Amino acid sequence: METTGDDPAQDRIITVQYQPLADGLTPTGAFQIVAEWEWGEKQAIQTVLEKGVLEPTWDFVPVGNRLRFDLTFLIERATKWKLIDWDMGKLKYYWFTKPYFDLSSVLVLLNRGSFEGSSLHRYADKESGSRVPKMYRDGRYLDIIEYVTREREAAMDVLNESLQVLGDLGDKRRRPPQASGAAD
């Protein structure tokens, strides 16, 4: 997701991107970009809500980078447009039950445990997203489409390479299942 800034009270969602992934995190469908300048922000949000991103189920499991920011922004803007009406209980239920996979944790591990400097553009072929709001203000919509496409490719490259390395580590460290009734 790209926005015009960091404050959902005054900034807007510019684009929402998604692509179906199979087990093993391999793409199974087309990469979709819903652009605010074509649909309007309310309709862009409605489109992604219809996919189930804010349903606390396994039907749509967000995979991405800095998802807490994206999902919080989406919740705030959907509330502003009266597309959802959540109280504190529903918000807590969502955060405690919704499965998601955030690449930011992998990036911190790649950065040897340091949060500072653990951005995706440090480990992948993509520029910082801080230029996107200016591109939007300048009407450079094709540049934004190109940026989010490169960002998707960069995230998938880091995700797939990390999956290999961590999968190998998991194979090496995985303990065999214990027989039922075995003493600890």
C-alpha positions in Angstrom: 0.0 0.0 0.0 1.2 3.5 -0.8 -0.1 6.7 0.9 0.3 10.4 0.7 2.0 10.5 4.1 2.1 8.8 7.5 -1.0 10.3 9.2 -4.2 8.5 8.3 -6.3 11.4 9.8 -5.1 13.7 7.0 -3.3 11.6 4.4 -4.8 9.2 1.9 -4.2 5.8 0.4 -2.8 6.1 -3.1 -2.5 2.5 -4.2 -3.3 -0.9 -2.8 -1.5 -3.9 -4.3 -2.1 -7.6 -3.8 -1.4 -10.9 -5.4 -2.6 -14.4 -4.5 0.2 -16.7 -3.1 0.1 -20.4 -2.7 1.7 -22.4 0.1 5.4 -21.9 -0.2 4.7 -18.3 -0.9 4.7 -18.7 -4.7 2.5 -16.4 -6.8 -0.6 -18.0 -8.2 -2.4 -15.1 -9.8 -2.0 -11.7 -11.3 -0.4 -8.8 -9.4 -3.2 -6.3 -8.9 -2.8 -2.6 -8.4 -5.8 -0.6 -7.3 -5.1 3.1 -7.9 -6.8 6.0 -6.1 -6.5 8.3 -9.1 -8.6 5.8 -11.2 -11.1 4.6 -8.6 -11.1 7.1 -5.8 -9.8 6.3 -2.3 -13.1 4.9 -1.0 -13.5 2.5 -3.9 -9.9 1.4 -3.7 -10.4 0.6 0.0 -13.7 -1.1 -0.7 -12.1 -3.3 -3.3 -9.5 -4.6 -0.9 -12.0 -5.0 1.9 -14.0 -7.3 -0.4 -11.0 -9.5 -0.6 -11.2 -10.1 3.2 -8.1 -8.3 4.3 -9.8 -7.0 7.5 -11.6 -10.3 8.2 -10.0 -12.2 11.1 -9.8 -15.4 9.0 -7.2 -17.3 7.0 -9.0 -16.5 3.7 -6.8 -13.5 3.0 -3.4 -13.6 4.8 -1.5 -10.4 4.2 2.2 -10.9 3.3 4.3 -7.8 3.0 6.6 -5.3 4.6 5.6 -2.9 7.5 2.1 -4.5 7.5 1.2 -3.0 10.9 1.5 0.5 9.3 -0.5 -0.6 6.2 -3.3 -2.4 8.1 -3.6 0.4 10.7 -3.8 3.0 7.9 -6.4 0.9 6.1 -8.5 0.5 9.2 -8.4 4.2 9.9 -9.3 5.2 6.3 -12.0 2.6 6.1 -13.5 3.9 9.3 -13.3 7.5 7.9 -15.2 6.4 4.8 -17.7 4.5 7.0 -16.9 1.2 5.3 -16.3 -0.4 8.7 -17.6 0.4 12.2 -15.2 -1.1 14.7 -15.2 -0.6 18.4 -12.2 -1.3 20.6 -13.3 -5.0 21.1 -13.4 -5.7 17.4 -10.1 -4.0 16.8 -8.4 -6.0 19.5 -10.0 -9.2 18.2 -8.7 -8.5 14.7 -5.1 -7.8 15.9 -5.1 -10.9 18.1 -6.6 -13.3 15.6 -5.6 -12.1 12.1 -2.8 -14.1 10.6 -0.2 -12.1 8.6 3.4 -12.4 7.6 5.5 -9.3 7.9 8.8 -9.2 6.1 10.1 -6.5 8.4 11.0 -9.1 11.0 13.2 -11.0 8.4 14.8 -7.7 7.5 15.8 -7.1 11.2 17.4 -10.5 11.2 19.2 -9.8 8.0 20.5 -6.6 9.7 21.9 -8.8 12.5 19.1 -7.8 14.9 19.4 -4.1 14.5 16.1 -2.2 13.7 17.9 0.9 12.4 18.8 0.3 8.8 16.6 -2.7 8.3 14.5 -1.3 5.4 13.7 -3.3 2.3 15.6 -0.9 0.0 18.8 -1.7 1.9 18.5 -5.4 1.0 16.8 -5.3 -2.4 16.8 -3.5 -5.7 14.3 -0.7 -4.9 14.4 2.9 -3.9 12.9 4.3 -0.7 9.1 4.9 -0.8 9.5 8.4 0.6 9.4 9.7 -3.0 6.0 8.3 -3.7 3.9 11.2 -2.2 5.8 13.7 -4.4 5.3 11.5 -7.5 1.6 11.5 -6.7 1.4 15.3 -6.2 3.2 15.7 -9.6 0.8 13.4 -11.3 3.5 10.8 -12.1 1.2 7.9 -11.9 3.1 5.6 -14.2 6.2 6.1 -12.1 4.2 5.0 -9.0 3.0 1.9 -10.9 6.6 1.1 -11.8 7.7 1.8 -8.2 5.1 -0.6 -6.6 5.9 -3.2 -9.2 9.6 -3.1 -8.4 8.8 -3.1 -4.7 6.7 -6.3 -5.2 9.6 -7.9 -7.1 12.1 -6.8 -4.4 10.0 -8.1 -1.6 9.4 -11.4 -3.3 13.1 -11.8 -4.0 14.0 -11.2 -0.4 11.2 -13.4 0.8 12.1 -16.3 -1.5 15.8 -16.2 -0.7 15.0 -15.9 3.1 12.6 -18.8 2.8 15.4 -21.0 1.3 17.9 -20.1 4.0 15.5 -20.3 6.9 13.9 -23.4 5.5 17.3 -25.1 5.4 18.0 -24.0 9.0 14.6 -25.3 10.0 15.3 -28.7 8.3 18.6 -28.8 10.3 17.1 -27.8 13.6 13.7 -29.4 13.5 13.1 -32.0 16.2 11.3 -35.2 15.5 7.7 -35.4 16.9 7.6 -37.0 20.3 5.4 -40.1 20.7 2.2 -39.4 22.6 2.6 -40.0 26.3 6.4 -39.6 26.2 8.0 -38.2 29.3 9.4 -34.7 29.1 
